[in-house]
Amino acid sequence: MAIQSFNVSSMTCGGCVKSIKNALLAQDGVVGVEASHETGVVDVSCDGTAATPELLKQRIEDAGFDVVA
């Protein structure tokens, strides 16, 4: 199992965290998501190769949030 980490600048509340979790958990290969609006970090646990970092980033951005480098 691999863990991908993303810095997300636009998470401001628990609702934001829930939106990101729902978007990522809908992706094949994602088995878990830990997110904190306090730290702005999203950690995604993946099983297999279906969930690439680029695809996960796109999922976060499609949910309306900004991923920063």
N, CA, C and O atoms as a Tripos MOL2 file, in Angstrom:
@<TRIPOS>MOLECULE
protein
  276   275    69     0     0
PROTEIN
NO_CHARGES

@<TRIPOS>ATOM
      1 N           0.8440   -1.1750    0.0000 N.3       1 MET1
      2 CA          0.0000    0.0000    0.0000 C.3       1 MET1
      3 C           0.8910    1.2400    0.0000 C.2       1 MET1
      4 O           1.8640    1.3230    0.7490 O.2       1 MET1
      5 N           0.5440    2.1850   -0.8410 N.am      2 ALA2
      6 CA          1.2990    3.4320   -0.9510 C.3       2 ALA2
      7 C           0.4840    4.5850   -0.3810 C.2       2 ALA2
      8 O          -0.7460    4.5690   -0.4230 O.2       2 ALA2
      9 N           1.1740    5.5770    0.1480 N.am      3 ILE3
     10 CA          0.5030    6.7710    0.6550 C.3       3 ILE3
     11 C           0.9950    7.9750   -0.1430 C.2       3 ILE3
     12 O           2.1950    8.2260   -0.2500 O.2       3 ILE3
     13 N           0.0440    8.7060   -0.6940 N.am      4 GLN4
     14 CA          0.3300    9.9440   -1.4230 C.3       4 GLN4
     15 C          -0.1060   11.1070   -0.5470 C.2       4 GLN4
     16 O          -1.2010   11.0750    0.0150 O.2       4 GLN4
     17 N           0.7190   12.1210   -0.4220 N.am      5 SER5
     18 CA          0.3870   13.2940    0.3910 C.3       5 SER5
     19 C           0.2480   14.5160   -0.5000 C.2       5 SER5
     20 O           1.0120   14.7040   -1.4460 O.2       5 SER5
     21 N          -0.7450   15.3470   -0.1790 N.am      6 PHE6
     22 CA         -1.0070   16.5660   -0.9290 C.3       6 PHE6
     23 C          -1.2020   17.7190    0.0410 C.2       6 PHE6
     24 O          -1.8240   17.5570    1.0910 O.2       6 PHE6
     25 N          -0.6690   18.8800   -0.3110 N.am      7 ASN7
     26 CA         -0.9340   20.1040    0.4340 C.3       7 ASN7
     27 C          -2.0770   20.8200   -0.2600 C.2       7 ASN7
     28 O          -1.9990   21.1260   -1.4500 O.2       7 ASN7
     29 N          -3.1330   21.0820    0.4820 N.am      8 VAL8
     30 CA         -4.3280   21.6990   -0.0810 C.3       8 VAL8
     31 C          -4.5540   23.0220    0.6390 C.2       8 VAL8
     32 O          -4.7870   23.0500    1.8480 O.2       8 VAL8
     33 N          -4.4840   24.1170   -0.1130 N.am      9 SER9
     34 CA         -4.5110   25.4450    0.5050 C.3       9 SER9
     35 C          -5.9140   25.9480    0.8150 C.2       9 SER9
     36 O          -6.0590   26.8920    1.5930 O.2       9 SER9
     37 N          -6.9240   25.3690    0.2510 N.am     10 SER10
     38 CA         -8.2670   25.9390    0.3700 C.3      10 SER10
     39 C          -9.2070   25.1510    1.2820 C.2      10 SER10
     40 O         -10.4180   25.3650    1.2310 O.2      10 SER10
     41 N          -8.6890   24.2500    2.1110 N.am     11 MET11
     42 CA         -9.5290   23.5510    3.0900 C.3      11 MET11
     43 C          -9.6850   24.4480    4.3120 C.2      11 MET11
     44 O          -8.6920   24.8140    4.9420 O.2      11 MET11
     45 N         -10.9160   24.8020    4.6510 N.am     12 THR12
     46 CA        -11.1200   25.7170    5.7710 C.3      12 THR12
     47 C         -11.9990   25.1630    6.8770 C.2      12 THR12
     48 O         -12.1190   25.7820    7.9340 O.2      12 THR12
     49 N         -12.6280   23.9870    6.6520 N.am     13 CYS13
     50 CA        -13.5560   23.4780    7.6640 C.3      13 CYS13
     51 C         -13.7450   21.9720    7.5050 C.2      13 CYS13
     52 O         -13.2100   21.3490    6.5880 O.2      13 CYS13
     53 N         -14.5170   21.4140    8.4190 N.am     14 GLY14
     54 CA        -14.8120   19.9930    8.3670 C.3      14 GLY14
     55 C         -15.5970   19.5960    7.1260 C.2      14 GLY14
     56 O         -15.4560   18.4770    6.6330 O.2      14 GLY14
     57 N         -16.4150   20.4970    6.6220 N.am     15 GLY15
     58 CA        -17.1620   20.2190    5.3950 C.3      15 GLY15
     59 C         -16.2330   20.0700    4.2050 C.2      15 GLY15
     60 O         -16.4650   19.2380    3.3270 O.2      15 GLY15
     61 N         -15.1850   20.8750    4.1770 N.am     16 CYS16
     62 CA        -14.1720   20.7690    3.1160 C.3      16 CYS16
     63 C         -13.4970   19.4040    3.1810 C.2      16 CYS16
     64 O         -13.3110   18.7420    2.1600 O.2      16 CYS16
     65 N         -13.1400   18.9980    4.3730 N.am     17 VAL17
     66 CA        -12.4930   17.7010    4.5740 C.3      17 VAL17
     67 C         -13.3960   16.5880    4.0660 C.2      17 VAL17
     68 O         -12.9330   15.6790    3.3770 O.2      17 VAL17
     69 N         -14.6720   16.6530    4.3980 N.am     18 LYS18
     70 CA        -15.6220   15.6200    3.9720 C.3      18 LYS18
     71 C         -15.7580   15.5890    2.4550 C.2      18 LYS18
     72 O         -15.8250   14.5130    1.8610 O.2      18 LYS18
     73 N         -15.8000   16.7450    1.8300 N.am     19 SER19
     74 CA        -15.9070   16.8080    0.3690 C.3      19 SER19
     75 C         -14.6990   16.1640   -0.3040 C.2      19 SER19
     76 O         -14.8410   15.4160   -1.2710 O.2      19 SER19
     77 N         -13.5140   16.4590    0.2160 N.am     20 ILE20
     78 CA        -12.2940   15.8800   -0.3510 C.3      20 ILE20
     79 C         -12.2690   14.3730   -0.1360 C.2      20 ILE20
     80 O         -11.9390   13.6220   -1.0540 O.2      20 ILE20
     81 N         -12.6100   13.9280    1.0580 N.am     21 LYS21
     82 CA        -12.6320   12.4930    1.3310 C.3      21 LYS21
     83 C         -13.5860   11.7720    0.3910 C.2      21 LYS21
     84 O         -13.2320   10.7390   -0.1760 O.2      21 LYS21
     85 N         -14.7950   12.3060    0.2170 N.am     22 ASN22
     86 CA        -15.7750   11.6670   -0.6600 C.3      22 ASN22
     87 C         -15.2810   11.5950   -2.0950 C.2      22 ASN22
     88 O         -15.4510   10.5740   -2.7620 O.2      22 ASN22
     89 N         -14.6650   12.6810   -2.5760 N.am     23 ALA23
     90 CA        -14.1560   12.7080   -3.9500 C.3      23 ALA23
     91 C         -13.0540   11.6710   -4.1460 C.2      23 ALA23
     92 O         -13.0220   10.9860   -5.1680 O.2      23 ALA23
     93 N         -12.1620   11.5530   -3.1830 N.am     24 LEU24
     94 CA        -11.0430   10.6250   -3.3190 C.3      24 LEU24
     95 C         -11.4640    9.1720   -3.1240 C.2      24 LEU24
     96 O         -10.9650    8.2850   -3.8170 O.2      24 LEU24
     97 N         -12.3720    8.9230   -2.1930 N.am     25 LEU25
     98 CA        -12.8020    7.5480   -1.9470 C.3      25 LEU25
     99 C         -13.6020    6.9720   -3.1090 C.2      25 LEU25
    100 O         -13.7580    5.7550   -3.2070 O.2      25 LEU25
    101 N         -14.1100    7.8320   -3.9940 N.am     26 ALA26
    102 CA        -14.8350    7.3670   -5.1780 C.3      26 ALA26
    103 C         -13.8840    6.8490   -6.2560 C.2      26 ALA26
    104 O         -14.3210    6.2150   -7.2170 O.2      26 ALA26
    105 N         -12.5940    7.1130   -6.1020 N.am     27 GLN27
    106 CA        -11.5930    6.6930   -7.0830 C.3      27 GLN27
    107 C         -11.1770    5.2460   -6.8310 C.2      27 GLN27
    108 O         -10.8730    4.8730   -5.6980 O.2      27 GLN27
    109 N         -11.1640    4.4360   -7.8820 N.am     28 ASP28
    110 CA        -10.6690    3.0670   -7.7740 C.3      28 ASP28
    111 C          -9.2390    3.0760   -7.2500 C.2      28 ASP28
    112 O          -8.4220    3.8930   -7.6720 O.2      28 ASP28
    113 N          -8.9420    2.1690   -6.3330 N.am     29 GLY29
    114 CA         -7.6040    2.0420   -5.7870 C.3      29 GLY29
    115 C          -7.3760    2.8060   -4.4990 C.2      29 GLY29
    116 O          -6.3850    2.5690   -3.8080 O.2      29 GLY29
    117 N          -8.2780    3.7200   -4.1610 N.am     30 VAL30
    118 CA         -8.1390    4.4770   -2.9090 C.3      30 VAL30
    119 C          -8.8120    3.6840   -1.7980 C.2      30 VAL30
    120 O          -9.9900    3.3420   -1.8920 O.2      30 VAL30
    121 N          -8.0520    3.3970   -0.7470 N.am     31 VAL31
    122 CA         -8.5780    2.6110    0.3600 C.3      31 VAL31
    123 C          -8.7550    3.4190    1.6410 C.2      31 VAL31
    124 O          -9.4100    2.9620    2.5780 O.2      31 VAL31
    125 N          -8.1760    4.6160    1.6870 N.am     32 GLY32
    126 CA         -8.3270    5.4460    2.8740 C.3      32 GLY32
    127 C          -7.8500    6.8590    2.6280 C.2      32 GLY32
    128 O          -6.9640    7.0950    1.8070 O.2      32 GLY32
    129 N          -8.4520    7.8090    3.3520 N.am     33 VAL33
    130 CA         -8.0760    9.2080    3.2280 C.3      33 VAL33
    131 C          -8.0490    9.8230    4.6190 C.2      33 VAL33
    132 O          -8.9980    9.6830    5.3900 O.2      33 VAL33
    133 N          -6.9490   10.5090    4.9320 N.am     34 GLU34
    134 CA         -6.8370   11.3010    6.1480 C.3      34 GLU34
    135 C          -6.6010   12.7390    5.7130 C.2      34 GLU34
    136 O          -5.6800   13.0190    4.9450 O.2      34 GLU34
    137 N          -7.4290   13.6410    6.2000 N.am     35 ALA35
    138 CA         -7.2950   15.0480    5.8110 C.3      35 ALA35
    139 C          -7.4920   15.9280    7.0330 C.2      35 ALA35
    140 O          -8.2590   15.5960    7.9360 O.2      35 ALA35
    141 N          -6.7830   17.0660    7.0510 N.am     36 SER36
    142 CA         -6.8970   18.0120    8.1500 C.3      36 SER36
    143 C          -6.9530   19.4230    7.5920 C.2      36 SER36
    144 O          -6.0450   19.8570    6.8840 O.2      36 SER36
    145 N          -8.0270   20.1380    7.9170 N.am     37 HIS37
    146 CA         -8.0920   21.5270    7.4670 C.3      37 HIS37
    147 C          -7.1620   22.4070    8.3010 C.2      37 HIS37
    148 O          -6.7990   23.5030    7.8730 O.2      37 HIS37
    149 N          -6.7740   21.9390    9.4870 N.am     38 GLU38
    150 CA         -5.8460   22.7030   10.3170 C.3      38 GLU38
    151 C          -4.4440   22.7470    9.7060 C.2      38 GLU38
    152 O          -3.7870   23.7880    9.7210 O.2      38 GLU38
    153 N          -3.9920   21.6160    9.1700 N.am     39 THR39
    154 CA         -2.6490   21.5420    8.5970 C.3      39 THR39
    155 C          -2.6460   21.7120    7.0810 C.2      39 THR39
    156 O          -1.6140   22.0370    6.4930 O.2      39 THR39
    157 N          -3.7910   21.4950    6.4510 N.am     40 GLY40
    158 CA         -3.8770   21.5810    5.0010 C.3      40 GLY40
    159 C          -3.2820   20.3890    4.2870 C.2      40 GLY40
    160 O          -2.9300   20.4810    3.1120 O.2      40 GLY40
    161 N          -3.1640   19.2660    4.9830 N.am     41 VAL41
    162 CA         -2.5540   18.0730    4.4010 C.3      41 VAL41
    163 C          -3.6110   16.9870    4.1890 C.2      41 VAL41
    164 O          -4.4620   16.7380    5.0440 O.2      41 VAL41
    165 N          -3.5240   16.3530    3.0180 N.am     42 VAL42
    166 CA         -4.3780   15.2140    2.6900 C.3      42 VAL42
    167 C          -3.4720   14.0350    2.3920 C.2      42 VAL42
    168 O          -2.6340   14.1090    1.4930 O.2      42 VAL42
    169 N          -3.6290   12.9420    3.1380 N.am     43 ASP43
    170 CA         -2.8790   11.7120    2.9080 C.3      43 ASP43
    171 C          -3.8410   10.6650    2.3510 C.2      43 ASP43
    172 O          -4.8870   10.3890    2.9390 O.2      43 ASP43
    173 N          -3.4710   10.0890    1.2060 N.am     44 VAL44
    174 CA         -4.3270    9.1300    0.5220 C.3      44 VAL44
    175 C          -3.6270    7.7810    0.5000 C.2      44 VAL44
    176 O          -2.5090    7.6650   -0.0020 O.2      44 VAL44
    177 N          -4.2820    6.7620    1.0400 N.am     45 SER45
    178 CA         -3.7580    5.3960    1.0090 C.3      45 SER45
    179 C          -4.3040    4.7050   -0.2270 C.2      45 SER45
    180 O          -5.5150    4.6490   -0.4400 O.2      45 SER45
    181 N          -3.3850    4.1730   -1.0500 N.am     46 CYS46
    182 CA         -3.7760    3.5600   -2.3130 C.3      46 CYS46
    183 C          -3.3170    2.1120   -2.3660 C.2      46 CYS46
    184 O          -2.2700    1.7540   -1.8260 O.2      46 CYS46
    185 N          -4.1180    1.2920   -3.0250 N.am     47 ASP47
    186 CA         -3.8060   -0.1130   -3.2230 C.3      47 ASP47
    187 C          -3.7800   -0.3620   -4.7260 C.2      47 ASP47
    188 O          -4.8270   -0.3340   -5.3720 O.2      47 ASP47
    189 N          -2.6230   -0.5990   -5.2810 N.am     48 GLY48
    190 CA         -2.5160   -0.8250   -6.7180 C.3      48 GLY48
    191 C          -2.0960    0.4280   -7.4610 C.2      48 GLY48
    192 O          -1.6520    1.4070   -6.8610 O.2      48 GLY48
    193 N          -2.2440    0.3800   -8.7810 N.am     49 THR49
    194 CA         -1.7690    1.4710   -9.6190 C.3      49 THR49
    195 C          -2.8850    2.2960  -10.2400 C.2      49 THR49
    196 O          -2.5970    3.1950  -11.0300 O.2      49 THR49
    197 N          -4.1380    2.0310   -9.9190 N.am     50 ALA50
    198 CA         -5.2560    2.7550  -10.5360 C.3      50 ALA50
    199 C          -5.2970    4.2170  -10.1100 C.2      50 ALA50
    200 O          -5.7820    5.0630  -10.8600 O.2      50 ALA50
    201 N          -4.8010    4.5210   -8.9320 N.am     51 ALA51
    202 CA         -4.8610    5.8880   -8.4030 C.3      51 ALA51
    203 C          -3.4800    6.5370   -8.4790 C.2      51 ALA51
    204 O          -2.6960    6.4540   -7.5340 O.2      51 ALA51
    205 N          -3.1910    7.1740   -9.5960 N.am     52 THR52
    206 CA         -1.9070    7.8480   -9.7670 C.3      52 THR52
    207 C          -1.9320    9.1910   -9.0410 C.2      52 THR52
    208 O          -3.0110    9.7270   -8.7870 O.2      52 THR52
    209 N          -0.7700    9.7450   -8.7030 N.am     53 PRO53
    210 CA         -0.7500   11.0600   -8.0520 C.3      53 PRO53
    211 C          -1.4530   12.1330   -8.8930 C.2      53 PRO53
    212 O          -2.1450   12.9950   -8.3500 O.2      53 PRO53
    213 N          -1.2750   12.0790  -10.2000 N.am     54 GLU54
    214 CA         -1.9070   13.0650  -11.0730 C.3      54 GLU54
    215 C          -3.4300   12.9510  -11.0170 C.2      54 GLU54
    216 O          -4.1320   13.9620  -10.9790 O.2      54 GLU54
    217 N          -3.9320   11.7280  -11.0120 N.am     55 LEU55
    218 CA         -5.3710   11.5000  -10.9570 C.3      55 LEU55
    219 C          -5.9450   11.9420   -9.6180 C.2      55 LEU55
    220 O          -7.0240   12.5330   -9.5710 O.2      55 LEU55
    221 N          -5.2340   11.6610   -8.5330 N.am     56 LEU56
    222 CA         -5.6990   12.0730   -7.2090 C.3      56 LEU56
    223 C          -5.7210   13.5900   -7.0970 C.2      56 LEU56
    224 O          -6.6620   14.1610   -6.5460 O.2      56 LEU56
    225 N          -4.6900   14.2440   -7.6180 N.am     57 LYS57
    226 CA         -4.6550   15.7060   -7.6160 C.3      57 LYS57
    227 C          -5.8490   16.2570   -8.3810 C.2      57 LYS57
    228 O          -6.4870   17.2120   -7.9380 O.2      57 LYS57
    229 N          -6.1520   15.6560   -9.5320 N.am     58 GLN58
    230 CA         -7.2810   16.1120  -10.3390 C.3      58 GLN58
    231 C          -8.5970   15.9290   -9.5980 C.2      58 GLN58
    232 O          -9.4800   16.7820   -9.6890 O.2      58 GLN58
    233 N          -8.7380   14.8390   -8.8710 N.am     59 ARG59
    234 CA         -9.9520   14.6000   -8.0720 C.3      59 ARG59
    235 C         -10.1440   15.7090   -7.0350 C.2      59 ARG59
    236 O         -11.2520   16.2140   -6.8540 O.2      59 ARG59
    237 N          -9.0610   16.0780   -6.3630 N.am     60 ILE60
    238 CA         -9.1200   17.1420   -5.3590 C.3      60 ILE60
    239 C          -9.5070   18.4670   -6.0210 C.2      60 ILE60
    240 O         -10.3620   19.1960   -5.5170 O.2      60 ILE60
    241 N          -8.8760   18.7650   -7.1410 N.am     61 GLU61
    242 CA         -9.1650   20.0150   -7.8320 C.3      61 GLU61
    243 C         -10.5840   20.0360   -8.4060 C.2      61 GLU61
    244 O         -11.2450   21.0750   -8.3920 O.2      61 GLU61
    245 N         -11.0500   18.8940   -8.9090 N.am     62 ASP62
    246 CA        -12.4220   18.8100   -9.4230 C.3      62 ASP62
    247 C         -13.4600   19.0260   -8.3160 C.2      62 ASP62
    248 O         -14.5850   19.4500   -8.5810 O.2      62 ASP62
    249 N         -13.0670   18.7270   -7.0720 N.am     63 ALA63
    250 CA        -13.9610   18.9500   -5.9340 C.3      63 ALA63
    251 C         -13.9680   20.4120   -5.4990 C.2      63 ALA63
    252 O         -14.7210   20.8000   -4.6060 O.2      63 ALA63
    253 N         -13.1130   21.2260   -6.1460 N.am     64 GLY64
    254 CA        -13.1130   22.6670   -5.8800 C.3      64 GLY64
    255 C         -12.0120   23.1720   -4.9740 C.2      64 GLY64
    256 O         -12.1220   24.2630   -4.4150 O.2      64 GLY64
    257 N         -10.9460   22.3910   -4.8190 N.am     65 PHE65
    258 CA         -9.8750   22.7620   -3.9160 C.3      65 PHE65
    259 C          -8.5640   22.9280   -4.6700 C.2      65 PHE65
    260 O          -8.4030   22.3980   -5.7690 O.2      65 PHE65
    261 N          -7.6240   23.6670   -4.0780 N.am     66 ASP66
    262 CA         -6.3460   23.9620   -4.7120 C.3      66 ASP66
    263 C          -5.2340   23.1150   -4.0980 C.2      66 ASP66
    264 O          -5.0010   23.1570   -2.8900 O.2      66 ASP66
    265 N          -4.5550   22.3500   -4.9410 N.am     67 VAL67
    266 CA         -3.3990   21.5770   -4.5170 C.3      67 VAL67
    267 C          -2.1640   22.4330   -4.7870 C.2      67 VAL67
    268 O          -1.9730   22.9280   -5.8980 O.2      67 VAL67
    269 N          -1.3280   22.6020   -3.7610 N.am     68 VAL68
    270 CA         -0.1120   23.4010   -3.9070 C.3      68 VAL68
    271 C           1.1100   22.4830   -3.8620 C.2      68 VAL68
    272 O           1.0730   21.4020   -3.2750 O.2      68 VAL68
    273 N           2.1810   22.9340   -4.4880 N.am     69 ALA69
    274 CA          3.4070   22.1200   -4.5560 C.3      69 ALA69
    275 C           4.1140   22.0610   -3.2230 C.2      69 ALA69
    276 O           5.1580   21.4190   -3.1070 O.2      69 ALA69
@<TRIPOS>BOND
     1     1     2 1
     2     2     3 1
     3     3     4 2
     4     3     5 am
     5     5     6 1
     6     6     7 1
     7     7     8 2
     8     7     9 am
     9     9    10 1
    10    10    11 1
    11    11    12 2
    12    11    13 am
    13    13    14 1
    14    14    15 1
    15    15    16 2
    16    15    17 am
    17    17    18 1
    18    18    19 1
    19    19    20 2
    20    19    21 am
    21    21    22 1
    22    22    23 1
    23    23    24 2
    24    23    25 am
    25    25    26 1
    26    26    27 1
    27    27    28 2
    28    27    29 am
    29    29    30 1
    30    30    31 1
    31    31    32 2
    32    31    33 am
    33    33    34 1
    34    34    35 1
    35    35    36 2
    36    35    37 am
    37    37    38 1
    38    38    39 1
    39    39    40 2
    40    39    41 am
    41    41    42 1
    42    42    43 1
    43    43    44 2
    44    43    45 am
    45    45    46 1
    46    46    47 1
    47    47    48 2
    48    47    49 am
    49    49    50 1
    50    50    51 1
    51    51    52 2
    52    51    53 am
    53    53    54 1
    54    54    55 1
    55    55    56 2
    56    55    57 am
    57    57    58 1
    58    58    59 1
    59    59    60 2
    60    59    61 am
    61    61    62 1
    62    62    63 1
    63    63    64 2
    64    63    65 am
    65    65    66 1
    66    66    67 1
    67    67    68 2
    68    67    69 am
    69    69    70 1
    70    70    71 1
    71    71    72 2
    72    71    73 am
    73    73    74 1
    74    74    75 1
    75    75    76 2
    76    75    77 am
    77    77    78 1
    78    78    79 1
    79    79    80 2
    80    79    81 am
    81    81    82 1
    82    82    83 1
    83    83    84 2
    84    83    85 am
    85    85    86 1
    86    86    87 1
    87    87    88 2
    88    87    89 am
    89    89    90 1
    90    90    91 1
    91    91    92 2
    92    91    93 am
    93    93    94 1
    94    94    95 1
    95    95    96 2
    96    95    97 am
    97    97    98 1
    98    98    99 1
    99    99   100 2
   100    99   101 am
   101   101   102 1
   102   102   103 1
   103   103   104 2
   104   103   105 am
   105   105   106 1
   106   106   107 1
   107   107   108 2
   108   107   109 am
   109   109   110 1
   110   110   111 1
   111   111   112 2
   112   111   113 am
   113   113   114 1
   114   114   115 1
   115   115   116 2
   116   115   117 am
   117   117   118 1
   118   118   119 1
   119   119   120 2
   120   119   121 am
   121   121   122 1
   122   122   123 1
   123   123   124 2
   124   123   125 am
   125   125   126 1
   126   126   127 1
   127   127   128 2
   128   127   129 am
   129   129   130 1
   130   130   131 1
   131   131   132 2
   132   131   133 am
   133   133   134 1
   134   134   135 1
   135   135   136 2
   136   135   137 am
   137   137   138 1
   138   138   139 1
   139   139   140 2
   140   139   141 am
   141   141   142 1
   142   142   143 1
   143   143   144 2
   144   143   145 am
   145   145   146 1
   146   146   147 1
   147   147   148 2
   148   147   149 am
   149   149   150 1
   150   150   151 1
   151   151   152 2
   152   151   153 am
   153   153   154 1
   154   154   155 1
   155   155   156 2
   156   155   157 am
   157   157   158 1
   158   158   159 1
   159   159   160 2
   160   159   161 am
   161   161   162 1
   162   162   163 1
   163   163   164 2
   164   163   165 am
   165   165   166 1
   166   166   167 1
   167   167   168 2
   168   167   169 am
   169   169   170 1
   170   170   171 1
   171   171   172 2
   172   171   173 am
   173   173   174 1
   174   174   175 1
   175   175   176 2
   176   175   177 am
   177   177   178 1
   178   178   179 1
   179   179   180 2
   180   179   181 am
   181   181   182 1
   182   182   183 1
   183   183   184 2
   184   183   185 am
   185   185   186 1
   186   186   187 1
   187   187   188 2
   188   187   189 am
   189   189   190 1
   190   190   191 1
   191   191   192 2
   192   191   193 am
   193   193   194 1
   194   194   195 1
   195   195   196 2
   196   195   197 am
   197   197   198 1
   198   198   199 1
   199   199   200 2
   200   199   201 am
   201   201   202 1
   202   202   203 1
   203   203   204 2
   204   203   205 am
   205   205   206 1
   206   206   207 1
   207   207   208 2
   208   207   209 am
   209   209   210 1
   210   210   211 1
   211   211   212 2
   212   211   213 am
   213   213   214 1
   214   214   215 1
   215   215   216 2
   216   215   217 am
   217   217   218 1
   218   218   219 1
   219   219   220 2
   220   219   221 am
   221   221   222 1
   222   222   223 1
   223   223   224 2
   224   223   225 am
   225   225   226 1
   226   226   227 1
   227   227   228 2
   228   227   229 am
   229   229   230 1
   230   230   231 1
   231   231   232 2
   232   231   233 am
   233   233   234 1
   234   234   235 1
   235   235   236 2
   236   235   237 am
   237   237   238 1
   238   238   239 1
   239   239   240 2
   240   239   241 am
   241   241   242 1
   242   242   243 1
   243   243   244 2
   244   243   245 am
   245   245   246 1
   246   246   247 1
   247   247   248 2
   248   247   249 am
   249   249   250 1
   250   250   251 1
   251   251   252 2
   252   251   253 am
   253   253   254 1
   254   254   255 1
   255   255   256 2
   256   255   257 am
   257   257   258 1
   258   258   259 1
   259   259   260 2
   260   259   261 am
   261   261   262 1
   262   262   263 1
   263   263   264 2
   264   263   265 am
   265   265   266 1
   266   266   267 1
   267   267   268 2
   268   267   269 am
   269   269   270 1
   270   270   271 1
   271   271   272 2
   272   271   273 am
   273   273   274 1
   274   274   275 1
   275   275   276 2
@<TRIPOS>SUBSTRUCTURE
     1 MET1         2 RESIDUE 1 A MET
     2 ALA2         6 RESIDUE 1 A ALA
     3 ILE3        10 RESIDUE 1 A ILE
     4 GLN4        14 RESIDUE 1 A GLN
     5 SER5        18 RESIDUE 1 A SER
     6 PHE6        22 RESIDUE 1 A PHE
     7 ASN7        26 RESIDUE 1 A ASN
     8 VAL8        30 RESIDUE 1 A VAL
     9 SER9        34 RESIDUE 1 A SER
    10 SER10       38 RESIDUE 1 A SER
    11 MET11       42 RESIDUE 1 A MET
    12 THR12       46 RESIDUE 1 A THR
    13 CYS13       50 RESIDUE 1 A CYS
    14 GLY14       54 RESIDUE 1 A GLY
    15 GLY15       58 RESIDUE 1 A GLY
    16 CYS16       62 RESIDUE 1 A CYS
    17 VAL17       66 RESIDUE 1 A VAL
    18 LYS18       70 RESIDUE 1 A LYS
    19 SER19       74 RESIDUE 1 A SER
    20 ILE20       78 RESIDUE 1 A ILE
    21 LYS21       82 RESIDUE 1 A LYS
    22 ASN22       86 RESIDUE 1 A ASN
    23 ALA23       90 RESIDUE 1 A ALA
    24 LEU24       94 RESIDUE 1 A LEU
    25 LEU25       98 RESIDUE 1 A LEU
    26 ALA26      102 RESIDUE 1 A ALA
    27 GLN27      106 RESIDUE 1 A GLN
    28 ASP28      110 RESIDUE 1 A ASP
    29 GLY29      114 RESIDUE 1 A GLY
    30 VAL30      118 RESIDUE 1 A VAL
    31 VAL31      122 RESIDUE 1 A VAL
    32 GLY32      126 RESIDUE 1 A GLY
    33 VAL33      130 RESIDUE 1 A VAL
    34 GLU34      134 RESIDUE 1 A GLU
    35 ALA35      138 RESIDUE 1 A ALA
    36 SER36      142 RESIDUE 1 A SER
    37 HIS37      146 RESIDUE 1 A HIS
    38 GLU38      150 RESIDUE 1 A GLU
    39 THR39      154 RESIDUE 1 A THR
    40 GLY40      158 RESIDUE 1 A GLY
    41 VAL41      162 RESIDUE 1 A VAL
    42 VAL42      166 RESIDUE 1 A VAL
    43 ASP43      170 RESIDUE 1 A ASP
    44 VAL44      174 RESIDUE 1 A VAL
    45 SER45      178 RESIDUE 1 A SER
    46 CYS46      182 RESIDUE 1 A CYS
    47 ASP47      186 RESIDUE 1 A ASP
    48 GLY48      190 RESIDUE 1 A GLY
    49 THR49      194 RESIDUE 1 A THR
    50 ALA50      198 RESIDUE 1 A ALA
    51 ALA51      202 RESIDUE 1 A ALA
    52 THR52      206 RESIDUE 1 A THR
    53 PRO53      210 RESIDUE 1 A PRO
    54 GLU54      214 RESIDUE 1 A GLU
    55 LEU55      218 RESIDUE 1 A LEU
    56 LEU56      222 RESIDUE 1 A LEU
    57 LYS57      226 RESIDUE 1 A LYS
    58 GLN58      230 RESIDUE 1 A GLN
    59 ARG59      234 RESIDUE 1 A ARG
    60 ILE60      238 RESIDUE 1 A ILE
    61 GLU61      242 RESIDUE 1 A GLU
    62 ASP62      246 RESIDUE 1 A ASP
    63 ALA63      250 RESIDUE 1 A ALA
    64 GLY64      254 RESIDUE 1 A GLY
    65 PHE65      258 RESIDUE 1 A PHE
    66 ASP66      262 RESIDUE 1 A ASP
    67 VAL67      266 RESIDUE 1 A VAL
    68 VAL68      270 RESIDUE 1 A VAL
    69 ALA69      274 RESIDUE 1 A ALA
